[in-house]
Amino acid sequence: MSSLFLIFLLCITMATAAQLRSGFYSETCPEAESVVRQVMKNALIREPRSVASVMRFQFHDCFVNGCDASLLLDDTATMLGEKDALSNINSLRSFEVIDEAKEALERVCPGVVSCADIIIIAARDAVALTGGPFWEVRLGRLDSLSAKQEDSNEIMPSPRSNASSLIDLFHNYNLSVKDLVALSGSHSIGQARCFSVMFRLYNQSGTGQPDPAIEPKYREKLDRLCPSNVDQNVTGDLDATPRIFDNQYFKDLVAGRGFLNSDQTLFTFTKTRKFVELFSKDQSEFFKAFVTGMLKMGDLQRDQPGEIRRNCRAINGRHMNRLWESGRERIVI
Ligand code: HEM
């Protein structure tokens, strides 16, 4: 990562609690959280995986210029959005669930609830609805006026990442080693494509060999799922209980049954291993650390103008744009 880019990352700071707060919509849209919750419940029934897919949005939105729903913007004639960035293309899915929540909210309290906040509420609900912890979310974000595909390309980690580079990346956001391991526990739900694991099975680090960290029986299973000539969009489960948010993911890592290289590396690397072991033995420790991590990640913001989008896929028309140039001030620490 270039040093210029590191400086840029450092411009993303933790917002102070005074700006984002729980109960932010209690006067202006008291139904906000229950409306999103209902949409997430319906999504879960319709397609269980979709809630995991939506939960992933928080990571891919917040790491790229803060939690501002820049991720949700479609391309325009003059702007390449983040949806087609390297880590997102053919991978991020279930954007329609956020659209549904936004449409429902616009009916109840038009122009009030930001898309950035919808992502945060929906991610929390995805976890709670699949058996994980519930927490009070801090709200009051604004939606960005643009998106930056090249920033997403530069920032978002590859499934090939090792623990050491992940530690460095998370450190840039004030997220600790424990936060990294706990947040990776989000892979307790959902799926990944063969595309994200093929190199581990057939050519780990250019050796022409599989990753020796994969437990042999699990490797046979992955070989069957993803033979070398497979359609790389075929998907496999990220842990043994992909519809339940629990600590099975960490038990799997201890057993050498992590799907992604970036997962298994958390057990092979000494600095992260102790947290994998802790969370594999104590689910409540995992839940506590996960909530801490999600709150910290949800506080990432850049000092930039924003608005409440009417449609999460596009910025508002200039004529109806409610722009806060620096109206709701951000205190940058
Ligand atoms: C630590 C670095 C991380 C890396 C390298 C990483 C990478 C990946 C990759 C490669 C996939 C599968 C993509 C595909 O094959 O299409 C995936 C899926 C997923 N990721 Fe991560 N991830 C990381 C952290 C996180 C975090 C912090 C969260 C949320 C808090 C998250 C939530 C998810 C979820 C829920 C899925 C499954 C989505 C679905 O089923 O559609 N990930 N991740």
Boltz pocket constraint, residues with backbone or C-beta under 6 A from the ligand:
constraints:
  - pocket:
      binder: B
      contacts: [[A, 49], [A, 51], [A, 52], [A, 53], [A, 54], [A, 55], [A, 56], [A, 58], [A, 59], [A, 87], [A, 90], [A, 91], [A, 92], [A, 93], [A, 157], [A, 158], [A, 159], [A, 161], [A, 166], [A, 180], [A, 183], [A, 184], [A, 186], [A, 187], [A, 189], [A, 190], [A, 191], [A, 192], [A, 193], [A, 194], [A, 195], [A, 196], [A, 238], [A, 260], [A, 262]]
      max_distance: 6.0
